[in-house]
Amino acid sequence: MKKWVWISAGLAALLLLGMAGLGGYSYFSLKHTAKQVYAPLPDKPKYRSQDKEVQSLPEKIDTGRLSPFTVMLLGVDERRGDRGRSDTILIVTVNPKLEKVLMFNIPRDTRTEIASIGRQDKINHAYAYDGIEGSMETVEHFLDMPIDYYVEVNMEGFKTVIDDLEGVEVDNQFPFSYEGFFFPEGRQHLNGEQALKYSRMRYDDPRGDFGRNERQRQIVADVLRRAKQWDRLWQLPDLLKNVENHVRTNLTFDQMQDLIMKYRTRISEIESTEIKGRGTMINGVYYFLVSDQERERIHDEIKRLLIESSSS
């Protein structure tokens, strides 16, 4: 079964927004969960961008000043006998002072240099070569932008989490059927099972992966909205168990708590963009090619939030 990343923005930290302030039991439950999901990366110097304005940004997140941050959300297609590949790569930049979030997918077939091997391949193969560390390093070089945090997720338990949040609202662009479910055009409410099917359909979408990525971003946006309002304390043990079993992140408990307590009211607008490129066959393998100009455009979109936030 595929494991998807689109819900992970809510799972590692933002999903727990609604748990802040629910009392001592919630505090210790969250602390236990944070310990279980914590998986630090090896110590190394922060990625140094070629962009001098990006170089001038603080080396560490200052939650006291509500500085911006960027997180890589990775959904992994695990396979028996090997590490697997990152099925979905979602980049999220949070700007608390402008109260904005920028969110975009990197197409999994994007051809770029894999940092750990020094040669061109599909960007989603970086995980197979060197796990989370290799994925983050490859994405940083692709974007010429440091990534502060990662969240890795497999989604076997996502249906329960969606149901705990009482479903999600989406706006479907065209009617389609997938694995026994029919999704009409327009706004609709989905439970966990329906949300899985809605996010997975790709081959009947005229935009292929891009259409699927857009539906994933819709679900992430509504999960963020619902997570901030979640207060069903009696469901906390089951919800935290799902998070423990299916999420890994380099956010510590203290960082998670700071982000929850200080950033939770600072997300009012979610922007999204899409990486443009063209598909081609190279030696019989399909790749998605992204021009240097397009990579620079995406870099500048991220920088716009980071620089504006830090200079205000």
N, C-alpha and C positions, 0 to 999 in steps of 0.2 A: 504494500500500500504506500502510495506517495505521501510525503510529509511536507506540508506547506508552511511558508513563513508568514503569510499575510496577517495572521492573528498575533504574531510574536511581538509587535509593537506594544500591545496591551499586556502581554504575559510577563515579561521580565521585570518591568517597573511600572509602566503606565497602567497596566491592568489592575495593579494593586493600589491605584490612587484612592479608590473609594474605601479602602481599609484603614487609611490614616485617621486617627482620632476615634477609633471604635473601642478604645479601652485597652487595659493591660493584656488581656488574652490575645487580641489582635496583634499587639506589638510583639509579643513573644512568638506568635505563630509566624508572623512576617519575618522575624529574625531567624527562625529556624529554616524557613524556606529560602531566605537569602543565602544562608550558609550552604544549603544543599545544592543550589544552582550555581554557586560561585566557582568559576574556573578561570583563574588568571592566565594571562599570556606571559611568556618569558620576558624578563626585563630587557629593554633595548631603547636606544634613543628614539624620541618621537620622530615620525617622518618629517623631513624638511622639504617643503614645497619649493619649487623654482620661483614662485610668485613672492616677491619681497613683502607685499602687503599681508599675505597669509603668514609669512615668517614672523611678522610683528605681533601676531596674536598671542595671548598668554599660553604658556606651555601646559598649564593645568586648568581645569574648570574651577572657577571661583563661584560657589553657590551663594556666597554672601553678596556678591555683586550681580548675581543672575547672569553669568556669562553664557554664551551660546555653546552648543555642542553638536556633534554629528555621531550617529550610530549606524552601524551596518547590521541589518536584520537578515539572517541567513536561514533558509529552509533547506534541509538536507534530504536527498533521496538516498537512504541507506540501503546497502546491498550486502547480502550474505557473502562473507569471505573477503570483503574489502571495505574501505572507509566510506565509499559512496561519493556522490557529487552534489554540489550545491544546486538545488533545483530552482531556487528563486533567490535573487539578491536585491534587497530593497534598502535604499539609503535615505535616512531621515535626518534633516538638520533642524534643530529647535532654536528659535530666536525668542527668548522670553520678553525682551523689552519691546519688540514689535508685536509680540503675541502671535507669532506666525510659525508654521511648520512647513518645510519644503520636503516633498517626498517624491522619489522616482525609482523605477526599476532599472537595473542593468541587464539587458537581454542575456540569457545564459549562453547563447552561441556567439557572443561577442569575441572577436579575435584580438588578442592582445598578448603582450609578453608576460609569461608566468614567472613571478619573481624568483621562486626557489629553483627553477631549472634554466632560466635565462633564454628561453625560446618561445616562439609564438604558439598559442593553442587557444582553445575555448576558455573563457574566463571561469566558467563553472568547474573546469578541471583543476583549478588551483587547489580546491579543497581535497581532491583525491591525492594530489602530490604532497601536500604539507598541512592539511587540516585548516583550522581557523586561522592560525598564524599566517599560513601561505595565502589564504583568501584575502585577509586584511591587507597584507603587504602588496598583493597584486592589485587590489582595488585602489589603494592609496596611490600607486604609480599610475594607474589608468586615469584617475581623476586629478592627479597632482595635488592631492589634498589629504591632510592627516585625518584619520578616523579615531575618535575618542573611545568609543565603546563598541562592543559587538553583542548581539543576541543570537544564539543558535537554537533552533527549535525543530523538533519533529512533532507531527500533529496528530498522533493516534488518539490523543485525548481532547482534541479541540472541540468536538461536538458538545461535550458536557460543559465546557467553558462558555461557548456561545449560548447554550441553553441557560446557564447560570445568569448570563447577562440579559436574559429574556429575548434573545434573538437579535437580529440586525436589520436595518432598513437599507435598501439599495434602490437604485434607479436603473433598470435594465434598458439597454439601448435597442434591442430587437428581440422578438420572441424566439425561444429555442427549447428543445427537449434534450435531456441528458440523463442517461442511466435511470430511466423510469420517472423522472421529474420534468414537469413543464413549467417554464418561466415566461410569463407574458411580458410584453413590452410595458415599461412604466415603473412607477414606484411600487414596492412590495416589501412585506415583512417575511424574513426567512428564519427558520429555526436552525439548529446546528447541522443537521443532516442536509438540509436544503442548501445551506451556505457552503458546505463542502462541494456539492455538485456544481453550484453556481460558479465557484472559483476555479474549478478544474477543467471545464469545457474549453477546448482550444481548436480542434480540427474543423468544427462547423462554424467557427468565427471567421468572417472575412478578413479580420486583422490578425488572426493567429495568436501568437504569444502576446502581442500588444493589446489585443482585446482582453485576454485573460488577465494581464497585468493591471489593466484599468479596473476590472472587477475586483481584483485583490485589493487595490488601493481604496475602493469604495468601502470595502468591509473594514479595513484598518481604520478609516476615518470614523466610521460609526462605532467601532469598538472603543476608540479613544473617547468619544462622546459619552458612551454608556458607562465606561469604566469610572469616569469622574463622578458619576451619580450613584454608583453601586453601593448599597448599604445593607445587603441581606446577610447579616452576621451569622445566622444559623447555617448558611451554606459555605462559610469560610473554610472549614476543614477539608471538604471535598474539592473546593476550588484550589486551595494551596497544594493539595496532593497532586492535582493535575499539573500545576506549574512545576513542582519538584520533579515529576517524572519526565517532562518533555522540554525543559528549557535549560540552557547553559549560558552564562554571561560573565563578563569581567567586571560588572558593577558590584562593589562591595555593599554590605548592609548599610553602612553610613552614607555612602553615595546614593543608594537607592532611597533611603529615608529623606535625604536632602532634596532629591529631585521630586519626590512625592509631596513633601510639605511645602516646598518653595516654588515649584514650577506648576503645580496642578491647576492653578487658576490663570496661568499665563499662556494658555493655548486656546485661541479663539478663531483662528483662520488656518486652514490647511490648504496649501498650494500643491499642485502636482505638475510635473513636466515629463516629457518623454524623450528618450534618446533616439535621434534619427540616424539612419544609416541604410545600408543596402545588403541584401543577401547574395551570396555567391558560392560556387563550388570550387574548392581547391583540393586537387588530388583526390577527388571523389568524396570529399567531406564538406558539408554545408557550414558556412561561417556567416556571421553578421559583421560587416565592416563599418567602423565608425571613423569618420574623418578627424584629422587633427583640429579642424575648425569647430566641429561639433563637440569634441572633448573639451575644448577651451570654453565653449558656450556653457556647458554643464558646470565646469569649474567656476565660471563667473557667477552662475546662479547661486551656487553654494556660498561663494565669497561674499556676495551681496548681503546675505543674511548675517554672516559672521562679522563682517566689517561694520555694517550699520549698527548692529547690536553693541559691539564693543566700543564704538566711538560716541554713542549717544549718552 
